[in-house]
Structure formats: C-alpha cells, structure tokens
Amino acid sequence: MNYKSLAVIVGCAALLLTGSAYADDYVFTLKDHKFTPEQLIVPAGQKIKITVRNMDKTPAEFESFDLNREKVVKGGEEVTVILGPLDAGVYQVFDDFHKDTTTGTIKAQ
C-alpha cells in the first residue's frame, strides 16, 4: 500500500469517526451590526465551516477580500461559509452593508 492510499483511508476513517470533514464548526453572530466574537481563532491547515448568524432584522453581508468570500445573510437567518485549509495568519472580515461598525478577524494558527 502506498502513502497516498493510506492517507485516503485515514481521512475517510477520521470523517466516519467525527461525522464532519471540517476541523470544527465555528460561529460568527451579527447583532447590532457587530460581530461576536470579534475574532474567531481556527486551526491553520484545515478546512473549517463557519456559520454566520444574523440576529438583526436587516440584511448583512459577510465579506472578506483576504478570503475571497461574500455572502448575504438575511435578517434573522444564517449562512454557512466553508474555508480552508488556511495558512497561519489573520484574515479581515466585514459586513459590506455596515463597514463602519461591523468588522472582525479570523485568526488561523
């Protein structure tokens, strides 16, 4: 058996054991046009899933030039953003509809 086959087997086993292809599930909550938490800390080198929940009544837009992502989140709803694997570093995110108040970061380490 070669290393590539072994990697596939190990990856499939990890998926079966964890029930997810992602390192963990992370949540950004938008309320009063602010991200909570202001910084998500995630593992570098792994795919991650972020749920963006908009608790406000107005739409928001989860956007990041650093991550090349843009998703509208209707008021009272949520969206899922899949990222990675990310290099270690800090990535800026913002709500394009409320740039002056809604900013945050994702730190991969």
Chimera marker file (.cmm) of the C-alpha trace (Angstrom):
<marker_set name="trace">
<marker id="1" x="0.000" y="0.000" z="0.000" r="1" g="1" b="0" radius="0.5"/>
<marker id="2" x="1.409" y="3.423" z="-0.894" r="1" g="1" b="0" radius="0.5"/>
<marker id="3" x="1.286" y="6.584" z="1.224" r="1" g="1" b="0" radius="0.5"/>
<marker id="4" x="-1.423" y="8.205" z="-0.908" r="1" g="1" b="0" radius="0.5"/>
<marker id="5" x="-3.774" y="5.238" z="-0.387" r="1" g="1" b="0" radius="0.5"/>
<marker id="6" x="-3.028" y="5.244" z="3.328" r="1" g="1" b="0" radius="0.5"/>
<marker id="7" x="-3.813" y="8.985" z="3.539" r="1" g="1" b="0" radius="0.5"/>
<marker id="8" x="-7.180" y="8.421" z="1.858" r="1" g="1" b="0" radius="0.5"/>
<marker id="9" x="-8.031" y="5.590" z="4.255" r="1" g="1" b="0" radius="0.5"/>
<marker id="10" x="-7.023" y="7.644" z="7.303" r="1" g="1" b="0" radius="0.5"/>
<marker id="11" x="-9.026" y="10.626" z="6.033" r="1" g="1" b="0" radius="0.5"/>
<marker id="12" x="-12.132" y="8.515" z="5.488" r="1" g="1" b="0" radius="0.5"/>
<marker id="13" x="-11.772" y="6.946" z="8.936" r="1" g="1" b="0" radius="0.5"/>
<marker id="14" x="-11.486" y="10.407" z="10.516" r="1" g="1" b="0" radius="0.5"/>
<marker id="15" x="-14.603" y="11.508" z="8.663" r="1" g="1" b="0" radius="0.5"/>
<marker id="16" x="-16.522" y="8.485" z="9.903" r="1" g="1" b="0" radius="0.5"/>
<marker id="17" x="-15.369" y="8.980" z="13.487" r="1" g="1" b="0" radius="0.5"/>
<marker id="18" x="-16.004" y="12.737" z="13.660" r="1" g="1" b="0" radius="0.5"/>
<marker id="19" x="-19.019" y="12.930" z="11.353" r="1" g="1" b="0" radius="0.5"/>
<marker id="20" x="-17.542" y="16.013" z="9.699" r="1" g="1" b="0" radius="0.5"/>
<marker id="21" x="-14.961" y="16.816" z="7.049" r="1" g="1" b="0" radius="0.5"/>
<marker id="22" x="-14.133" y="20.033" z="8.913" r="1" g="1" b="0" radius="0.5"/>
<marker id="23" x="-11.857" y="20.711" z="11.865" r="1" g="1" b="0" radius="0.5"/>
<marker id="24" x="-14.769" y="22.098" z="13.872" r="1" g="1" b="0" radius="0.5"/>
<marker id="25" x="-17.827" y="24.265" z="13.490" r="1" g="1" b="0" radius="0.5"/>
<marker id="26" x="-17.381" y="27.961" z="14.224" r="1" g="1" b="0" radius="0.5"/>
<marker id="27" x="-20.000" y="30.701" z="14.628" r="1" g="1" b="0" radius="0.5"/>
<marker id="28" x="-19.941" y="34.423" z="13.933" r="1" g="1" b="0" radius="0.5"/>
<marker id="29" x="-23.053" y="36.176" z="15.273" r="1" g="1" b="0" radius="0.5"/>
<marker id="30" x="-24.127" y="39.542" z="13.904" r="1" g="1" b="0" radius="0.5"/>
<marker id="31" x="-26.124" y="41.646" z="16.367" r="1" g="1" b="0" radius="0.5"/>
<marker id="32" x="-26.479" y="45.422" z="16.438" r="1" g="1" b="0" radius="0.5"/>
<marker id="33" x="-24.222" y="45.431" z="13.350" r="1" g="1" b="0" radius="0.5"/>
<marker id="34" x="-21.262" y="43.908" z="15.232" r="1" g="1" b="0" radius="0.5"/>
<marker id="35" x="-19.536" y="40.524" z="15.003" r="1" g="1" b="0" radius="0.5"/>
<marker id="36" x="-19.417" y="38.342" z="18.092" r="1" g="1" b="0" radius="0.5"/>
<marker id="37" x="-16.766" y="37.231" z="18.701" r="1" g="1" b="0" radius="0.5"/>
<marker id="38" x="-14.697" y="39.959" z="17.083" r="1" g="1" b="0" radius="0.5"/>
<marker id="39" x="-12.024" y="37.353" z="16.323" r="1" g="1" b="0" radius="0.5"/>
<marker id="40" x="-12.511" y="33.676" z="15.561" r="1" g="1" b="0" radius="0.5"/>
<marker id="41" x="-9.481" y="31.514" z="16.251" r="1" g="1" b="0" radius="0.5"/>
<marker id="42" x="-9.319" y="28.499" z="13.947" r="1" g="1" b="0" radius="0.5"/>
<marker id="43" x="-6.718" y="25.830" z="13.158" r="1" g="1" b="0" radius="0.5"/>
<marker id="44" x="-4.345" y="26.536" z="10.269" r="1" g="1" b="0" radius="0.5"/>
<marker id="45" x="-4.056" y="23.906" z="7.575" r="1" g="1" b="0" radius="0.5"/>
<marker id="46" x="-7.578" y="22.506" z="7.987" r="1" g="1" b="0" radius="0.5"/>
<marker id="47" x="-10.919" y="23.061" z="6.298" r="1" g="1" b="0" radius="0.5"/>
<marker id="48" x="-13.375" y="24.875" z="8.543" r="1" g="1" b="0" radius="0.5"/>
<marker id="49" x="-17.079" y="25.604" z="8.490" r="1" g="1" b="0" radius="0.5"/>
<marker id="50" x="-18.319" y="28.944" z="9.800" r="1" g="1" b="0" radius="0.5"/>
<marker id="51" x="-21.978" y="29.635" z="10.483" r="1" g="1" b="0" radius="0.5"/>
<marker id="52" x="-22.806" y="33.326" z="10.198" r="1" g="1" b="0" radius="0.5"/>
<marker id="53" x="-25.985" y="34.144" z="12.159" r="1" g="1" b="0" radius="0.5"/>
<marker id="54" x="-27.660" y="37.485" z="11.604" r="1" g="1" b="0" radius="0.5"/>
<marker id="55" x="-29.679" y="38.395" z="14.707" r="1" g="1" b="0" radius="0.5"/>
<marker id="56" x="-30.572" y="41.817" z="13.274" r="1" g="1" b="0" radius="0.5"/>
<marker id="57" x="-33.730" y="42.490" z="11.284" r="1" g="1" b="0" radius="0.5"/>
<marker id="58" x="-31.825" y="43.979" z="8.358" r="1" g="1" b="0" radius="0.5"/>
<marker id="59" x="-29.675" y="42.033" z="5.890" r="1" g="1" b="0" radius="0.5"/>
<marker id="60" x="-25.918" y="41.845" z="6.319" r="1" g="1" b="0" radius="0.5"/>
<marker id="61" x="-23.119" y="40.761" z="4.037" r="1" g="1" b="0" radius="0.5"/>
<marker id="62" x="-20.292" y="38.585" z="5.318" r="1" g="1" b="0" radius="0.5"/>
<marker id="63" x="-17.362" y="39.659" z="3.170" r="1" g="1" b="0" radius="0.5"/>
<marker id="64" x="-13.613" y="39.199" z="3.108" r="1" g="1" b="0" radius="0.5"/>
<marker id="65" x="-11.174" y="40.298" z="0.436" r="1" g="1" b="0" radius="0.5"/>
<marker id="66" x="-8.478" y="38.258" z="2.222" r="1" g="1" b="0" radius="0.5"/>
<marker id="67" x="-10.557" y="35.072" z="1.942" r="1" g="1" b="0" radius="0.5"/>
<marker id="68" x="-12.274" y="35.875" z="-1.365" r="1" g="1" b="0" radius="0.5"/>
<marker id="69" x="-15.736" y="35.338" z="0.174" r="1" g="1" b="0" radius="0.5"/>
<marker id="70" x="-19.002" y="37.261" z="0.012" r="1" g="1" b="0" radius="0.5"/>
<marker id="71" x="-22.379" y="36.041" z="1.295" r="1" g="1" b="0" radius="0.5"/>
<marker id="72" x="-25.575" y="37.938" z="2.058" r="1" g="1" b="0" radius="0.5"/>
<marker id="73" x="-27.296" y="36.939" z="5.294" r="1" g="1" b="0" radius="0.5"/>
<marker id="74" x="-30.934" y="37.953" z="5.507" r="1" g="1" b="0" radius="0.5"/>
<marker id="75" x="-32.217" y="39.374" z="8.771" r="1" g="1" b="0" radius="0.5"/>
<marker id="76" x="-32.926" y="36.626" z="11.301" r="1" g="1" b="0" radius="0.5"/>
<marker id="77" x="-31.246" y="33.956" z="9.163" r="1" g="1" b="0" radius="0.5"/>
<marker id="78" x="-27.881" y="32.223" z="8.881" r="1" g="1" b="0" radius="0.5"/>
<marker id="79" x="-25.494" y="31.071" z="6.159" r="1" g="1" b="0" radius="0.5"/>
<marker id="80" x="-22.613" y="28.628" z="6.063" r="1" g="1" b="0" radius="0.5"/>
<marker id="81" x="-19.164" y="29.621" z="4.832" r="1" g="1" b="0" radius="0.5"/>
<marker id="82" x="-16.601" y="26.917" z="4.045" r="1" g="1" b="0" radius="0.5"/>
<marker id="83" x="-12.951" y="27.973" z="4.226" r="1" g="1" b="0" radius="0.5"/>
<marker id="84" x="-9.540" y="26.464" z="4.002" r="1" g="1" b="0" radius="0.5"/>
<marker id="85" x="-7.296" y="24.985" z="4.504" r="1" g="1" b="0" radius="0.5"/>
<marker id="86" x="-5.987" y="28.369" z="5.673" r="1" g="1" b="0" radius="0.5"/>
<marker id="87" x="-2.370" y="29.365" z="6.099" r="1" g="1" b="0" radius="0.5"/>
<marker id="88" x="-1.460" y="30.684" z="9.542" r="1" g="1" b="0" radius="0.5"/>
<marker id="89" x="-2.338" y="34.366" z="9.732" r="1" g="1" b="0" radius="0.5"/>
<marker id="90" x="-5.069" y="36.918" z="10.352" r="1" g="1" b="0" radius="0.5"/>
<marker id="91" x="-7.846" y="37.449" z="7.812" r="1" g="1" b="0" radius="0.5"/>
<marker id="92" x="-10.105" y="40.531" z="7.831" r="1" g="1" b="0" radius="0.5"/>
<marker id="93" x="-13.905" y="40.159" z="7.535" r="1" g="1" b="0" radius="0.5"/>
<marker id="94" x="-16.631" y="42.805" z="7.426" r="1" g="1" b="0" radius="0.5"/>
<marker id="95" x="-20.281" y="43.487" z="6.686" r="1" g="1" b="0" radius="0.5"/>
<marker id="96" x="-20.279" y="45.366" z="3.391" r="1" g="1" b="0" radius="0.5"/>
<marker id="97" x="-23.620" y="46.994" z="4.317" r="1" g="1" b="0" radius="0.5"/>
<marker id="98" x="-22.236" y="48.381" z="7.618" r="1" g="1" b="0" radius="0.5"/>
<marker id="99" x="-18.478" y="48.733" z="7.051" r="1" g="1" b="0" radius="0.5"/>
<marker id="100" x="-18.074" y="51.405" z="9.730" r="1" g="1" b="0" radius="0.5"/>
<marker id="101" x="-19.266" y="49.189" z="12.623" r="1" g="1" b="0" radius="0.5"/>
<marker id="102" x="-19.134" y="45.572" z="11.527" r="1" g="1" b="0" radius="0.5"/>
<marker id="103" x="-15.577" y="44.310" z="11.277" r="1" g="1" b="0" radius="0.5"/>
<marker id="104" x="-13.819" y="41.258" z="12.600" r="1" g="1" b="0" radius="0.5"/>
<marker id="105" x="-10.979" y="38.842" z="12.002" r="1" g="1" b="0" radius="0.5"/>
<marker id="106" x="-10.344" y="35.154" z="11.584" r="1" g="1" b="0" radius="0.5"/>
<marker id="107" x="-7.016" y="34.056" z="13.042" r="1" g="1" b="0" radius="0.5"/>
<marker id="108" x="-5.620" y="30.753" z="11.774" r="1" g="1" b="0" radius="0.5"/>
<marker id="109" x="-2.909" y="29.303" z="13.992" r="1" g="1" b="0" radius="0.5"/>
<link id1="1" id2="2" r="1" g="1" b="0" radius="0.2"/>
<link id1="2" id2="3" r="1" g="1" b="0" radius="0.2"/>
<link id1="3" id2="4" r="1" g="1" b="0" radius="0.2"/>
<link id1="4" id2="5" r="1" g="1" b="0" radius="0.2"/>
<link id1="5" id2="6" r="1" g="1" b="0" radius="0.2"/>
<link id1="6" id2="7" r="1" g="1" b="0" radius="0.2"/>
<link id1="7" id2="8" r="1" g="1" b="0" radius="0.2"/>
<link id1="8" id2="9" r="1" g="1" b="0" radius="0.2"/>
<link id1="9" id2="10" r="1" g="1" b="0" radius="0.2"/>
<link id1="10" id2="11" r="1" g="1" b="0" radius="0.2"/>
<link id1="11" id2="12" r="1" g="1" b="0" radius="0.2"/>
<link id1="12" id2="13" r="1" g="1" b="0" radius="0.2"/>
<link id1="13" id2="14" r="1" g="1" b="0" radius="0.2"/>
<link id1="14" id2="15" r="1" g="1" b="0" radius="0.2"/>
<link id1="15" id2="16" r="1" g="1" b="0" radius="0.2"/>
<link id1="16" id2="17" r="1" g="1" b="0" radius="0.2"/>
<link id1="17" id2="18" r="1" g="1" b="0" radius="0.2"/>
<link id1="18" id2="19" r="1" g="1" b="0" radius="0.2"/>
<link id1="19" id2="20" r="1" g="1" b="0" radius="0.2"/>
<link id1="20" id2="21" r="1" g="1" b="0" radius="0.2"/>
<link id1="21" id2="22" r="1" g="1" b="0" radius="0.2"/>
<link id1="22" id2="23" r="1" g="1" b="0" radius="0.2"/>
<link id1="23" id2="24" r="1" g="1" b="0" radius="0.2"/>
<link id1="24" id2="25" r="1" g="1" b="0" radius="0.2"/>
<link id1="25" id2="26" r="1" g="1" b="0" radius="0.2"/>
<link id1="26" id2="27" r="1" g="1" b="0" radius="0.2"/>
<link id1="27" id2="28" r="1" g="1" b="0" radius="0.2"/>
<link id1="28" id2="29" r="1" g="1" b="0" radius="0.2"/>
<link id1="29" id2="30" r="1" g="1" b="0" radius="0.2"/>
<link id1="30" id2="31" r="1" g="1" b="0" radius="0.2"/>
<link id1="31" id2="32" r="1" g="1" b="0" radius="0.2"/>
<link id1="32" id2="33" r="1" g="1" b="0" radius="0.2"/>
<link id1="33" id2="34" r="1" g="1" b="0" radius="0.2"/>
<link id1="34" id2="35" r="1" g="1" b="0" radius="0.2"/>
<link id1="35" id2="36" r="1" g="1" b="0" radius="0.2"/>
<link id1="36" id2="37" r="1" g="1" b="0" radius="0.2"/>
<link id1="37" id2="38" r="1" g="1" b="0" radius="0.2"/>
<link id1="38" id2="39" r="1" g="1" b="0" radius="0.2"/>
<link id1="39" id2="40" r="1" g="1" b="0" radius="0.2"/>
<link id1="40" id2="41" r="1" g="1" b="0" radius="0.2"/>
<link id1="41" id2="42" r="1" g="1" b="0" radius="0.2"/>
<link id1="42" id2="43" r="1" g="1" b="0" radius="0.2"/>
<link id1="43" id2="44" r="1" g="1" b="0" radius="0.2"/>
<link id1="44" id2="45" r="1" g="1" b="0" radius="0.2"/>
<link id1="45" id2="46" r="1" g="1" b="0" radius="0.2"/>
<link id1="46" id2="47" r="1" g="1" b="0" radius="0.2"/>
<link id1="47" id2="48" r="1" g="1" b="0" radius="0.2"/>
<link id1="48" id2="49" r="1" g="1" b="0" radius="0.2"/>
<link id1="49" id2="50" r="1" g="1" b="0" radius="0.2"/>
<link id1="50" id2="51" r="1" g="1" b="0" radius="0.2"/>
<link id1="51" id2="52" r="1" g="1" b="0" radius="0.2"/>
<link id1="52" id2="53" r="1" g="1" b="0" radius="0.2"/>
<link id1="53" id2="54" r="1" g="1" b="0" radius="0.2"/>
<link id1="54" id2="55" r="1" g="1" b="0" radius="0.2"/>
<link id1="55" id2="56" r="1" g="1" b="0" radius="0.2"/>
<link id1="56" id2="57" r="1" g="1" b="0" radius="0.2"/>
<link id1="57" id2="58" r="1" g="1" b="0" radius="0.2"/>
<link id1="58" id2="59" r="1" g="1" b="0" radius="0.2"/>
<link id1="59" id2="60" r="1" g="1" b="0" radius="0.2"/>
<link id1="60" id2="61" r="1" g="1" b="0" radius="0.2"/>
<link id1="61" id2="62" r="1" g="1" b="0" radius="0.2"/>
<link id1="62" id2="63" r="1" g="1" b="0" radius="0.2"/>
<link id1="63" id2="64" r="1" g="1" b="0" radius="0.2"/>
<link id1="64" id2="65" r="1" g="1" b="0" radius="0.2"/>
<link id1="65" id2="66" r="1" g="1" b="0" radius="0.2"/>
<link id1="66" id2="67" r="1" g="1" b="0" radius="0.2"/>
<link id1="67" id2="68" r="1" g="1" b="0" radius="0.2"/>
<link id1="68" id2="69" r="1" g="1" b="0" radius="0.2"/>
<link id1="69" id2="70" r="1" g="1" b="0" radius="0.2"/>
<link id1="70" id2="71" r="1" g="1" b="0" radius="0.2"/>
<link id1="71" id2="72" r="1" g="1" b="0" radius="0.2"/>
<link id1="72" id2="73" r="1" g="1" b="0" radius="0.2"/>
<link id1="73" id2="74" r="1" g="1" b="0" radius="0.2"/>
<link id1="74" id2="75" r="1" g="1" b="0" radius="0.2"/>
<link id1="75" id2="76" r="1" g="1" b="0" radius="0.2"/>
<link id1="76" id2="77" r="1" g="1" b="0" radius="0.2"/>
<link id1="77" id2="78" r="1" g="1" b="0" radius="0.2"/>
<link id1="78" id2="79" r="1" g="1" b="0" radius="0.2"/>
<link id1="79" id2="80" r="1" g="1" b="0" radius="0.2"/>
<link id1="80" id2="81" r="1" g="1" b="0" radius="0.2"/>
<link id1="81" id2="82" r="1" g="1" b="0" radius="0.2"/>
<link id1="82" id2="83" r="1" g="1" b="0" radius="0.2"/>
<link id1="83" id2="84" r="1" g="1" b="0" radius="0.2"/>
<link id1="84" id2="85" r="1" g="1" b="0" radius="0.2"/>
<link id1="85" id2="86" r="1" g="1" b="0" radius="0.2"/>
<link id1="86" id2="87" r="1" g="1" b="0" radius="0.2"/>
<link id1="87" id2="88" r="1" g="1" b="0" radius="0.2"/>
<link id1="88" id2="89" r="1" g="1" b="0" radius="0.2"/>
<link id1="89" id2="90" r="1" g="1" b="0" radius="0.2"/>
<link id1="90" id2="91" r="1" g="1" b="0" radius="0.2"/>
<link id1="91" id2="92" r="1" g="1" b="0" radius="0.2"/>
<link id1="92" id2="93" r="1" g="1" b="0" radius="0.2"/>
<link id1="93" id2="94" r="1" g="1" b="0" radius="0.2"/>
<link id1="94" id2="95" r="1" g="1" b="0" radius="0.2"/>
<link id1="95" id2="96" r="1" g="1" b="0" radius="0.2"/>
<link id1="96" id2="97" r="1" g="1" b="0" radius="0.2"/>
<link id1="97" id2="98" r="1" g="1" b="0" radius="0.2"/>
<link id1="98" id2="99" r="1" g="1" b="0" radius="0.2"/>
<link id1="99" id2="100" r="1" g="1" b="0" radius="0.2"/>
<link id1="100" id2="101" r="1" g="1" b="0" radius="0.2"/>
<link id1="101" id2="102" r="1" g="1" b="0" radius="0.2"/>
<link id1="102" id2="103" r="1" g="1" b="0" radius="0.2"/>
<link id1="103" id2="104" r="1" g="1" b="0" radius="0.2"/>
<link id1="104" id2="105" r="1" g="1" b="0" radius="0.2"/>
<link id1="105" id2="106" r="1" g="1" b="0" radius="0.2"/>
<link id1="106" id2="107" r="1" g="1" b="0" radius="0.2"/>
<link id1="107" id2="108" r="1" g="1" b="0" radius="0.2"/>
<link id1="108" id2="109" r="1" g="1" b="0" radius="0.2"/>
</marker_set>
